Amino acid sequence: MQRKPGGSEDGEGPGSLQHPFFARALAGAVGGMDRRGAAGHRGRILAGLQGSVIEIGAGAGSSFPLYPPAVTRVLALEPDDYLRNVAQEAAAAASVPVTVVAAAAEHIPAETGSADAVVSSLVLCSVKDQAAVLAEIRRVLRPGGTLAYYEHVRSGHPAVARAEDVLTPLWGRFMGGCHLNRDTLAAITAAGFTVQDNQRFGFAVQRLNPPIAHILGTATSPGHAG
């Protein structure tokens, strides 16, 4: 899974956001994932965006070449040092202005209601508290702003879902906190977003891996709850 590290408000320090071995493996695997279809998936959720965009967990910057010209600027968050350095190189070659900063999804360095869109590409599987991150995304989005998401999720097949429940604790230890079994679409709607379109499909992130459930789509924010 493509992990974009996220922090939390419960005392996790900067060191807990660093996964050097996994980050290097991820950076090396992204090209293959893109060729198998991941780039096309991200391109679909980015195509209609415009104005000011925040991308949480930007990883190696794989989305940067895919932003349309209507996007005026991108604030890209990446707390992992290694991945952020790779993303900064990608930002220099992007066709839209991209600023990469050291920040996690739980604490987005942006004013309330300042973003036209927030992008989450294979991130919400690995944050510690989905509800807290989605609340922060809602805070920074203007009313009517777009959450564009591409995530892997819990299987719809009961036997596979039970296996994901069993595997997730060990999987997360070696895969940067990734959860195999999250119902991310339900979390998005529970956070107050209105889903505009959603596609569910199977996708193998590695060539020899079995396909696992993914979703991609967009949702509209009602604006900051507070």
C-alpha positions as CSV (number, residue, x, y, z in Angstrom):
1,M,0.0,0.0,0.0
2,Q,1.2,3.5,-0.7
3,R,1.7,4.9,2.7
4,K,1.7,8.7,3.5
5,P,2.6,9.0,7.1
6,G,0.3,10.9,9.4
7,G,0.8,12.2,12.9
8,S,-1.7,12.5,15.8
9,E,-2.6,14.7,18.7
10,D,-1.8,12.2,21.4
11,G,1.8,12.8,21.8
12,E,3.4,11.2,18.8
13,G,6.7,12.9,18.1
14,P,8.4,13.6,14.8
15,G,10.3,10.3,15.0
16,S,7.1,8.3,14.9
17,L,6.4,9.8,11.5
18,Q,9.6,8.5,10.0
19,H,9.6,5.0,8.2
20,P,12.9,5.1,6.4
21,F,12.9,1.5,5.1
22,F,9.3,1.6,4.0
23,A,9.6,5.1,2.5
24,R,12.5,3.9,0.3
25,A,10.5,0.8,-0.8
26,L,7.5,2.9,-1.5
27,A,9.4,5.4,-3.6
28,G,10.9,2.6,-5.6
29,A,7.5,0.9,-6.2
30,V,5.5,3.9,-7.3
31,G,6.6,3.7,-10.9
32,G,5.4,0.2,-11.3
33,M,2.1,1.0,-9.5
34,D,1.6,3.9,-11.9
35,R,2.2,1.8,-15.0
36,R,-0.3,-0.8,-13.7
37,G,-3.0,1.8,-13.4
38,A,-2.5,3.9,-10.3
39,A,-1.6,7.0,-12.3
40,G,-4.8,6.7,-14.2
41,H,-6.8,6.4,-11.0
42,R,-5.2,9.5,-9.6
43,G,-5.7,11.4,-12.8
44,R,-9.4,10.7,-12.7
45,I,-9.9,12.4,-9.3
46,L,-7.6,15.3,-10.2
47,A,-9.0,16.2,-13.6
48,G,-11.8,18.4,-12.5
49,L,-10.0,20.3,-9.8
50,Q,-9.3,24.1,-9.9
51,G,-8.0,26.9,-7.7
52,S,-6.1,26.3,-4.4
53,V,-5.5,22.6,-3.6
54,I,-4.0,20.8,-0.6
55,E,-2.7,17.3,-1.0
56,I,-2.3,15.4,2.2
57,G,0.5,12.7,2.4
58,A,2.0,13.6,-1.0
59,G,4.5,10.8,-0.7
60,A,7.0,10.9,-3.6
61,G,5.0,13.5,-5.5
62,S,3.4,11.1,-8.0
63,S,0.3,13.2,-8.4
64,F,2.2,16.4,-9.2
65,P,2.4,15.9,-13.0
66,L,-1.3,15.1,-13.2
67,Y,-2.8,18.4,-11.9
68,P,-4.8,20.3,-14.5
69,P,-3.9,23.9,-15.5
70,A,-7.0,25.2,-13.7
71,V,-5.2,24.4,-10.4
72,T,-3.5,27.7,-9.3
73,R,-1.4,26.2,-6.5
74,V,-0.8,23.0,-4.5
75,L,0.2,22.8,-0.9
76,A,1.6,19.3,-0.5
77,L,2.0,17.8,2.9
78,E,4.5,15.0,3.6
79,P,5.9,14.3,7.1
80,D,8.4,11.6,6.1
81,D,11.8,13.1,5.5
82,Y,12.9,10.8,2.7
83,L,9.6,11.0,0.8
84,R,9.4,14.7,1.2
85,N,12.9,15.1,-0.4
86,V,11.8,13.0,-3.3
87,A,8.5,15.0,-3.6
88,Q,10.4,18.3,-3.6
89,E,12.3,17.2,-6.7
90,A,9.0,16.2,-8.3
91,A,7.6,19.6,-7.4
92,A,10.4,21.4,-9.3
93,A,9.3,19.7,-12.5
94,A,5.5,20.1,-12.0
95,S,3.4,22.1,-14.5
96,V,1.5,23.9,-11.7
97,P,3.0,25.6,-8.6
98,V,3.6,23.1,-5.8
99,T,5.0,23.8,-2.4
100,V,6.0,20.8,-0.3
101,V,6.0,21.1,3.5
102,A,6.7,19.0,6.5
103,A,3.3,18.4,7.9
104,A,0.8,15.7,8.7
105,A,-2.8,15.4,7.9
106,E,-4.0,15.9,11.4
107,H,-2.5,19.4,11.5
108,I,-2.9,21.0,8.0
109,P,-1.0,24.4,7.9
110,A,-3.8,26.3,6.2
111,E,-6.5,28.8,7.2
112,T,-10.0,27.7,7.8
113,G,-12.0,27.6,4.5
114,S,-9.0,28.5,2.4
115,A,-8.9,25.5,0.0
116,D,-11.0,24.7,-3.0
117,A,-10.0,21.1,-2.9
118,V,-8.2,18.5,-0.7
119,V,-6.6,15.4,-2.3
120,S,-6.1,12.2,-0.5
121,S,-4.4,9.5,-2.5
122,L,-3.8,6.2,-0.6
123,V,-3.5,8.1,2.7
124,L,-6.5,7.5,4.8
125,C,-5.5,3.8,5.2
126,S,-2.6,4.8,7.3
127,V,-3.5,7.8,9.5
128,K,-4.1,7.0,13.1
129,D,-7.5,8.6,13.4
130,Q,-9.6,8.9,10.2
131,A,-12.3,11.0,11.9
132,A,-9.8,13.6,13.2
133,V,-8.1,13.9,9.7
134,L,-11.5,14.2,7.9
135,A,-12.5,16.9,10.4
136,E,-9.3,18.8,9.6
137,I,-9.9,18.4,5.9
138,R,-13.4,19.8,6.4
139,R,-11.9,22.7,8.4
140,V,-9.6,23.9,5.6
141,L,-12.1,23.4,2.7
142,R,-14.5,26.2,1.8
143,P,-18.2,25.4,1.8
144,G,-18.8,23.4,-1.4
145,G,-15.1,22.5,-1.6
146,T,-14.1,19.1,-3.0
147,L,-12.5,16.1,-1.2
148,A,-10.9,14.0,-4.0
149,Y,-10.0,10.6,-2.8
150,Y,-8.4,7.4,-4.0
151,E,-8.1,4.7,-1.3
152,H,-7.9,1.0,-0.7
153,V,-10.7,-0.3,1.6
154,R,-12.1,-3.2,3.4
155,S,-13.2,-6.1,1.2
156,G,-16.8,-6.7,0.5
157,H,-16.3,-10.4,0.7
158,P,-16.8,-11.6,4.3
159,A,-14.1,-14.2,4.3
160,V,-11.5,-11.8,2.9
161,A,-12.6,-9.0,5.2
162,R,-12.0,-11.3,8.2
163,A,-8.6,-12.2,6.9
164,E,-7.8,-8.4,6.6
165,D,-8.9,-8.0,10.2
166,V,-6.4,-10.6,11.3
167,L,-3.6,-9.4,9.2
168,T,-3.9,-5.7,9.8
169,P,-2.0,-5.4,13.1
170,L,1.1,-7.2,11.8
171,W,0.7,-5.6,8.3
172,G,0.7,-2.1,9.8
173,R,3.9,-2.7,11.7
174,F,5.8,-3.3,8.5
175,M,3.8,-1.1,6.1
176,G,4.0,2.3,7.8
177,G,0.7,2.0,9.7
178,C,-1.4,0.9,6.8
179,H,-4.8,-0.7,7.7
180,L,-6.2,-3.2,5.3
181,N,-9.7,-3.2,6.7
182,R,-11.0,0.4,6.9
183,D,-14.5,1.4,5.6
184,T,-13.2,4.7,4.4
185,L,-16.3,5.7,2.4
186,A,-18.4,5.3,5.5
187,A,-15.9,7.5,7.4
188,I,-16.1,10.2,4.7
189,T,-19.9,10.4,4.9
190,A,-19.9,10.2,8.7
191,A,-17.6,13.3,8.7
192,G,-20.4,15.3,6.9
193,F,-19.2,15.1,3.3
194,T,-21.7,14.5,0.5
195,V,-20.4,11.9,-2.0
196,Q,-20.8,13.1,-5.5
197,D,-19.5,10.1,-7.3
198,N,-17.8,6.9,-6.1
199,Q,-16.3,3.9,-8.0
200,R,-15.4,0.7,-6.2
201,F,-13.0,-1.7,-8.0
202,G,-10.3,-4.2,-7.5
203,F,-6.6,-3.3,-8.1
204,A,-3.4,-5.2,-7.5
205,V,-0.8,-2.7,-6.2
206,Q,2.0,-5.1,-7.0
207,R,2.3,-7.3,-10.1
208,L,2.0,-10.6,-8.3
209,N,-0.5,-9.5,-5.6
210,P,-4.1,-10.4,-5.7
211,P,-6.5,-7.4,-6.4
212,I,-7.8,-5.7,-3.3
213,A,-10.8,-3.3,-3.0
214,H,-10.3,0.3,-3.8
215,I,-12.5,3.4,-4.1
216,L,-12.1,6.6,-5.9
217,G,-14.3,9.6,-6.2
218,T,-15.2,13.1,-5.0
219,A,-17.2,14.4,-2.1
220,T,-18.4,17.9,-1.3
221,S,-17.8,19.7,2.1
222,P,-20.5,21.6,3.9
223,G,-17.8,23.8,5.4
224,H,-16.2,24.0,8.8
225,A,-18.4,22.4,11.5
226,G,-17.4,24.9,14.2
